[in-house]
């Protein structure tokens, strides 16, 4: 039995739209790959198939830019920030979900209200705090603030913890489990899918953060830059207005190389990422 013509037409339209959107999203990445293989004078000719393929760009870029150092710095900073904010936000969220104490609702509303503050409002106070502590020129300000959690991540994790049966924790308390044991042995293991979402979100945000390194690392050594700050430095270095020769092919190679870690992480964590989104959406 064949499907009705209207149903077949609908499926064709959906497939055409999905393929069209996929091509639109993949075009910038395909352009980046093509530009990284072109000689200096052909980088911006908008051809997806280079007239001249220069594989040497991928060799010479390591001599032109301290790319390994930038990648390692970004991995360390993003890994620390993602790990610390996941643990701290999870513990705070569990406290809001499990404990009953006066003023809990007011504190949680104040926490949510802090999400409405633009980042520019806290930029100068945060800078002065880190300056007073003596951490300017180091990467500590880029991950140190995550020790206190994030309002959005706390809200996300709290919604998951509220879905867990309270009787489960009360039974563990009767068996002599401590409050921290409730979090470590029961709550956090059950919340691993949503915790993985928090980790991935923060890792990506920290990896792509440009403003923070620009403020705290810009007056230090070039080797201590993160990936976004290093790419901006390379753009300035090769700009003809700054005395460069327009070797933007090295910037394209660097941009492609530093994109790979995020692609690899998402490829391996995609299953858990979708699972965490689904479980948080259903249970929250």
C-alpha positions in Angstrom: 0.0 0.0 0.0 1.5 3.3 -1.1 1.6 6.4 1.0 -0.8 9.2 0.1 0.7 11.8 -2.3 0.3 14.6 0.3 2.4 12.6 2.8 5.1 11.8 0.2 5.3 15.5 -0.7 5.6 16.5 2.9 8.4 14.1 3.5 10.2 15.4 0.4 9.8 19.0 1.5 11.2 18.1 5.0 14.2 16.3 3.5 14.9 19.2 1.2 14.7 21.7 4.0 16.9 19.6 6.3 19.5 19.2 3.5 19.4 22.9 2.8 19.9 23.9 6.4 22.7 21.3 6.8 24.5 22.7 3.7 24.1 26.3 5.1 25.6 25.3 8.4 28.4 23.3 6.8 29.4 25.9 4.3 31.5 28.0 6.7 33.4 25.0 7.8 34.0 23.8 4.2 35.2 27.3 3.3 37.6 27.3 6.2 39.0 23.9 5.1 39.5 25.2 1.6 41.0 28.5 2.7 43.5 26.7 4.9 44.9 24.9 1.8 45.3 27.9 -0.4 48.3 30.1 -1.1 48.4 33.6 0.3 46.9 35.4 -2.7 43.9 33.0 -3.0 42.6 32.8 0.6 39.6 35.0 0.1 38.6 34.0 -3.5 35.5 32.1 -2.1 36.3 28.9 -4.0 35.5 25.7 -2.2 38.0 23.8 -4.4 41.4 25.5 -4.4 43.1 26.1 -7.7 46.4 25.4 -5.9 46.6 23.1 -2.9 49.4 24.0 -0.4 49.7 21.2 2.1 52.8 23.0 3.5 50.5 25.5 5.3 49.8 22.8 7.9 53.5 22.3 8.5 54.6 26.0 8.4 51.9 27.2 10.8 53.7 25.5 13.8 56.7 27.5 13.0 54.8 30.8 12.6 52.6 30.6 15.7 52.9 29.0 19.1 49.8 27.0 18.4 50.5 24.1 20.7 50.8 26.4 23.6 47.6 28.1 22.8 45.7 24.8 22.6 47.2 23.4 25.8 46.4 26.6 27.7 42.8 26.5 26.4 42.4 22.8 27.3 43.7 23.4 30.8 41.6 26.5 31.4 38.5 25.0 29.9 38.9 21.7 31.7 39.4 23.3 35.0 36.5 25.7 34.5 34.1 23.0 33.3 35.1 20.6 36.1 34.9 23.1 38.9 31.6 24.7 37.8 30.0 21.3 37.3 30.9 20.2 40.9 30.1 23.5 42.6 26.9 24.0 40.7 25.8 20.4 41.4 26.4 20.8 45.2 24.6 24.1 45.4 21.7 22.8 43.3 21.4 19.7 45.6 21.3 22.0 48.6 18.4 24.0 47.1 16.6 20.8 46.1 17.0 18.8 49.3 17.3 21.0 52.3 14.3 22.9 53.8 15.4 26.1 55.5 13.9 29.6 56.0 14.5 32.0 53.2 15.3 29.2 50.7 12.8 30.5 48.1 14.1 34.1 48.5 17.7 33.0 48.0 16.8 31.0 44.9 15.0 34.0 43.5 18.0 36.2 44.1 20.2 33.6 42.4 17.9 33.6 39.4 17.8 37.4 39.4 21.6 37.5 39.1 21.2 35.9 35.6 19.6 39.2 34.5 22.7 41.2 35.1 24.7 41.9 31.9 28.3 40.8 32.0 29.5 44.3 31.5 28.1 45.3 35.0 30.4 42.9 36.8 33.4 43.3 34.5 35.1 46.1 36.4 34.4 44.7 40.0 35.7 41.3 39.0 38.8 42.9 37.5 39.5 44.9 40.7 39.0 41.8 42.8 41.5 39.7 40.9 43.9 42.7 40.8 43.7 43.0 44.6 44.4 39.3 44.9 47.4 39.6 42.6 46.3 37.2 39.9 46.5 39.6 36.9 48.5 38.1 34.1 47.7 34.5 35.2 44.9 32.2 34.0 43.4 31.9 37.5 40.7 34.5 36.9 39.5 32.5 33.9 38.6 29.5 36.0 38.7 30.6 39.6 35.2 32.2 39.6 33.7 28.8 38.7 34.4 27.6 42.2 31.2 29.5 43.2 28.9 27.9 40.6 26.8 29.4 37.9 23.2 30.6 38.3 22.0 28.9 35.1 23.7 25.6 35.8 22.4 25.6 39.4 18.9 26.1 38.1 19.4 23.3 35.5 20.7 20.8 38.1 18.2 21.8 40.7 15.4 20.9 38.3 16.8 17.4 37.9 17.4 16.9 41.6 13.8 17.8 42.4 12.6 14.9 40.2 14.4 12.4 42.4 12.2 10.7 45.1 12.9 12.2 48.5 12.2 8.8 50.1 15.4 7.6 48.5 17.5 10.1 50.5 15.5 9.7 53.7 16.2 5.9 53.6 19.9 6.6 53.2 19.8 9.0 56.1 18.2 6.3 58.3 21.1 3.9 57.3 23.5 6.5 58.6 24.6 8.2 55.4 25.9 11.8 55.8 24.5 14.8 53.9 27.6 14.9 51.7 27.2 11.1 51.3 23.7 11.7 49.9 25.2 14.0 47.3 28.3 11.9 46.5 26.7 8.4 46.5 23.2 9.0 45.3 22.3 12.4 43.9 25.4 13.1 41.7 25.7 9.6 40.1 22.0 9.8 39.2 22.5 13.3 37.8 25.5 12.4 35.6 23.6 13.0 32.2 22.7 16.6 33.3 26.1 17.1 34.8 27.7 16.2 31.5 25.5 18.9 29.8 26.9 21.4 32.3 30.4 20.3 31.6 30.1 20.5 27.8 28.4 23.9 27.9 31.0 25.4 30.2 33.9 23.8 28.3 32.6 25.2 25.0 32.0 28.6 26.6 35.4 28.7 28.2 37.1 27.5 25.0 35.5 30.3 23.0 35.9 33.0 25.6 37.7 36.0 24.2 36.9 38.8 26.6 38.4 37.2 29.7 41.8 36.3 28.2 41.8 39.8 26.5 41.5 41.4 29.9 43.7 39.2 32.1 46.3 37.7 29.7 46.8 40.4 27.0 49.8 42.0 28.7 51.6 38.7 29.3 53.6 36.4 27.1 52.2 35.4 23.7 52.8 31.8 24.6 50.3 32.1 27.5 47.5 33.2 25.2 44.4 31.1 24.8 43.0 30.0 21.4 40.7 33.0 20.7 43.2 35.5 21.9 45.9 33.8 19.9 43.8 33.9 16.7 43.1 37.6 17.2 46.9 38.1 17.7 47.6 36.2 14.4 45.0 38.4 12.5 46.9 41.5 13.7 50.3 40.0 13.0 49.5 39.2 9.4 47.5 42.3 8.7 49.2 44.6 6.1 48.1 47.6 8.1 50.3 46.3 11.0 53.3 45.5 8.8 52.3 41.9 7.9 52.2 40.4 4.5 48.6 39.1 4.5 49.5 35.5 5.3 46.0 34.7 6.4 46.2 31.1 5.3 48.0 30.4 8.6 45.1 32.0 10.5 42.8 29.6 8.7 44.9 26.6 9.5 45.1 27.7 13.1 41.3 28.2 13.3 40.7 24.8 11.8 43.1 23.0 14.1 41.7 24.6 17.3 38.1 23.6 16.2 39.0 19.9 16.2 39.0 19.4 20.0 35.4 20.6 20.3 34.3 18.4 17.4 36.0 15.4 18.9 34.5 16.0 22.3 31.0 16.3 20.9 31.5 13.3 18.7 32.3 11.1 21.7 29.8 12.7 24.1 26.9 13.1 21.6 25.0 10.1 23.0 25.2 11.3 26.6 24.5 14.9 25.6 21.2 14.0 23.9 20.3 11.7 26.8 21.0 14.5 29.3 18.9 17.0 27.3 16.0 14.5 27.1 16.1 13.5 30.8 16.4 17.1 32.0 13.5 18.1 29.8 11.2 15.3 30.9 12.0 15.3 34.6 12.6 19.0 35.1 
